[in-house]
Amino acid sequence: MSAQTPSGAARDLLPHLLLDSEDIVEFLNELTATLARRLAPEGTEVWCGVTLLRAREGTTVASSSPEAEALDETQNRFRNGPCPTAIREHTVVRVGDVAADSRWAVSSHRNTELRDVAADLVATVGTNPATTHFDT
């Protein structure tokens, strides 16, 4: 299966996932897992997560894997990394080589085999932005 763009995959999936989900957490977990599968080129793995920011505190509300959740929670705890930066600056953050990138003093990604990160703010409700990001 070839990888789809996030917007194309989401557009195709949203109606089915919304109707089949019991609650918002189940919906978001299914969405992140499905997007991770669809976005991953053959032979690679993509991790997806959704972070909700309330009162300047980030919380992971959904993730495609335990690894994605652990990375998000570390970034949220330190308020440091590509995902908090994407939320704060309302921009896409791309890290081409995690080991060589020095933008963040504490990197939750350095001790993993993760090499490429993209963090993207996709929704803002009032003053509380939520982000979906795709880690590969």
C-alpha positions as CSV (number, residue, x, y, z in Angstrom):
1,M,0.0,0.0,0.0
2,S,1.3,3.4,-0.8
3,A,1.3,6.2,1.7
4,Q,-1.4,8.9,1.4
5,T,-1.2,12.5,2.4
6,P,-2.6,13.2,5.9
7,S,-5.5,15.2,4.5
8,G,-6.5,12.6,2.0
9,A,-6.3,9.8,4.5
10,A,-8.2,11.8,7.1
11,R,-10.9,12.8,4.7
12,D,-11.5,9.2,3.7
13,L,-11.4,7.9,7.3
14,L,-13.3,10.5,9.4
15,P,-16.9,9.6,8.6
16,H,-16.3,5.9,9.3
17,L,-14.2,6.4,12.4
18,L,-16.7,8.9,13.9
19,L,-19.6,6.6,13.3
20,D,-17.9,3.5,14.7
21,S,-16.4,5.1,17.8
22,E,-18.0,5.0,21.3
23,D,-16.3,8.3,22.4
24,I,-13.8,10.9,21.4
25,V,-10.8,9.1,23.0
26,E,-11.5,5.9,21.0
27,F,-12.0,8.0,17.9
28,L,-8.7,9.8,18.3
29,N,-6.8,6.6,19.1
30,E,-8.3,4.9,16.0
31,L,-7.5,7.9,13.9
32,T,-3.8,8.1,15.0
33,A,-3.3,4.3,14.5
34,T,-5.0,4.4,11.1
35,L,-3.1,7.5,9.9
36,A,0.2,5.9,11.1
37,R,-0.5,2.8,9.0
38,R,-1.5,4.8,6.0
39,L,1.3,7.3,6.1
40,A,4.1,4.8,6.5
41,P,5.9,4.0,3.3
42,E,6.6,0.2,2.9
43,G,9.2,-1.0,5.4
44,T,8.9,2.0,7.7
45,E,7.0,2.9,10.8
46,V,5.2,6.2,11.5
47,W,4.0,7.2,14.9
48,C,1.2,9.7,15.4
49,G,-0.1,11.5,18.4
50,V,-2.6,14.1,19.5
51,T,-1.6,16.6,22.2
52,L,-4.2,18.9,23.9
53,L,-2.9,22.1,25.4
54,R,-4.8,23.5,28.3
55,A,-3.6,26.2,30.7
56,R,-0.2,25.9,29.0
57,E,0.1,22.2,29.9
58,G,0.3,19.6,27.2
59,T,-1.4,16.3,27.6
60,T,-1.3,13.4,25.1
61,V,-4.9,12.4,24.5
62,A,-4.3,9.8,21.8
63,S,-1.4,8.0,20.1
64,S,-0.7,5.3,17.6
65,S,1.7,3.4,19.7
66,P,3.2,3.2,23.2
67,E,6.4,4.7,21.7
68,A,4.6,7.7,20.3
69,E,2.8,8.3,23.7
70,A,6.1,8.0,25.6
71,L,7.8,10.6,23.3
72,D,4.9,13.0,23.6
73,E,4.7,12.7,27.3
74,T,8.4,13.4,27.7
75,Q,8.1,16.5,25.5
76,N,5.0,17.6,27.4
77,R,6.7,17.1,30.8
78,F,9.7,19.3,29.8
79,R,7.7,21.6,27.5
80,N,10.5,21.1,25.1
81,G,10.8,19.5,21.7
82,P,9.3,19.6,18.2
83,C,5.7,19.1,19.3
84,P,5.5,21.8,22.0
85,T,7.3,24.1,19.6
86,A,4.7,23.5,16.9
87,I,1.9,24.2,19.4
88,R,3.5,27.3,20.8
89,E,4.5,28.8,17.4
90,H,1.5,27.6,15.4
91,T,3.8,26.2,12.7
92,V,5.1,22.9,11.2
93,V,8.4,21.8,12.8
94,R,10.6,19.4,10.8
95,V,13.6,17.6,12.2
96,G,15.5,15.8,9.4
97,D,18.1,14.2,11.7
98,V,17.2,13.9,15.3
99,A,20.7,13.0,16.4
100,A,22.2,16.1,14.8
101,D,19.5,18.6,15.7
102,S,20.4,20.9,18.6
103,R,17.3,23.1,18.8
104,W,16.1,21.6,22.1
105,A,18.3,21.2,25.2
106,V,16.3,18.1,26.3
107,S,15.4,15.9,23.4
108,S,13.0,13.0,24.1
109,H,14.0,11.6,20.7
110,R,17.8,11.3,21.1
111,N,17.8,7.9,22.9
112,T,15.6,6.2,20.3
113,E,16.1,4.9,16.8
114,L,13.8,7.7,15.7
115,R,15.5,9.8,13.0
116,D,12.9,12.1,11.4
117,V,10.2,14.1,13.0
118,A,7.4,16.3,11.7
119,A,5.1,18.2,14.1
120,D,2.2,20.0,12.7
121,L,-0.5,22.2,14.4
122,V,-3.8,21.1,12.8
123,A,-6.5,22.5,15.0
124,T,-7.1,25.4,17.3
125,V,-10.3,25.7,19.4
126,G,-10.6,29.0,21.2
127,T,-7.2,29.6,22.8
128,N,-6.5,25.8,23.3
129,P,-4.6,24.4,20.3
130,A,-4.5,20.7,19.7
131,T,-1.8,19.2,17.5
132,T,-1.4,16.0,15.5
133,H,2.1,15.1,14.5
134,F,3.7,12.4,12.6
135,D,7.0,10.9,13.8
136,T,8.9,8.5,11.5
